[in-house]
């Protein structure tokens, strides 16, 4: 896949809200992807199954900002190579079912960055990041009673990360001439963590009119540590950011008709985070990954669907979330107690799918997103907004043709923010036509 485009969407909130750009150039935002995968599935018996996957992906991202955003030429070319795979065995015996296996992945990324505001200031950094991780996974399900199942699980993950060939060059001529050159020897770190989980399921036998499923679960999650390659000073780049950990509790219940005529589901959750990794800019202007000492989120989600006719399905959803930093000081700013960026406190919406004739499908949705904040160094907020999407599609044999519309009410909102006060606006109203063939 090849994508070629400009990058002139950094603007002031007033201009971005009108989808107007006053940048003097488009900039560059080109991406290329090449990927492949292999899967092997074999059922040795009704109680023993093997699943194997292996794949690789090569990406390249060429990115440069318009000169007028920072009054400088800035950007990078970011190649990434990744391979990985897994081998999983699953089976059952009596009241027990189980699955387990191994997963491995290796990623290498070249991360140069240039910023040229000559003759006042110019910088160039280079870095190569490499990460390899291996995980062993195991899960056992125990049907200890007719309607109940207990599922303990364990994932043991090991990560090796390295930073190679890091260099930094900073120069300037006005008002005073200076030149700073820095480099680092190879930096390495390793981490091994156990990640336990436990789930209790309630799944009574369905009757003629109703089916039920409930669960209570605990999971522990992990984001590995690594280095921030875009820092300008060896003293900051050589210090890796810490591992992130999350402990999540979830309680859910679903009830519906056995044939799928209707269903209602509700989920409550609480997530407790430590050393949450946050991309931000420090007081020296370095782009680094900081860590919020602690943070948490809690909320609930509810969904429902109803089929008044076999060809018509109506859906509704609602979500309430509170996500905030508990302890987070970065770049001389205290974000403790503030809402996490990009996390609306409320969402709700409705959608419908209708198949009036064989091969024809019509669907539409109306979604209201609640108030959100942007990038941590930006105090710009998104007011609540409504998104309306619709599509009509015709399928026959191997072909499909569709007319679609996104953001039909032309709602204006922002998706990104910068510390300098610039923002990125979401796409305006889009109308499109799509043709596809399956072979």
Secondary structure, DSSP 8 states (H G I E B T S, - for coil): -EE------EE-HHHHHTT----SS--EEEEEEEEEEEEEEEEEETTEEEEEEEEEEEEEEEEE--HHHHTSEEEEEEEEEEEEEEEEEEEEETTEEEEEEEEEEEEEEE--EEEEETTTEEEEEEEEEEEEEEEEEEEEEEEEETTEEEEEEEEEEEEEEEEEEEEEEEEE-SSS-EEEEEE---EEEEEEEEEEEEEEEE-----SS-EEEEEEEEEEEEE--B--TT-S-HHHHTS-B--EEEEEEEEEEEEE-TTSSEEEEEEEEEEEEEEEEEEEE-TT--EEEEEEEEEEEEEEEEEEEEEEETTEEEEEEEEEEEEEEEE-EETTEE-TT-B-TT--SEEEEEEEEE--STTEEEEEEEEEE--EE-STT---EE--EEEEEEEEEEEETTEEEEEEEESTT----EEEE-TTS-EEE----EEEEEEEE--
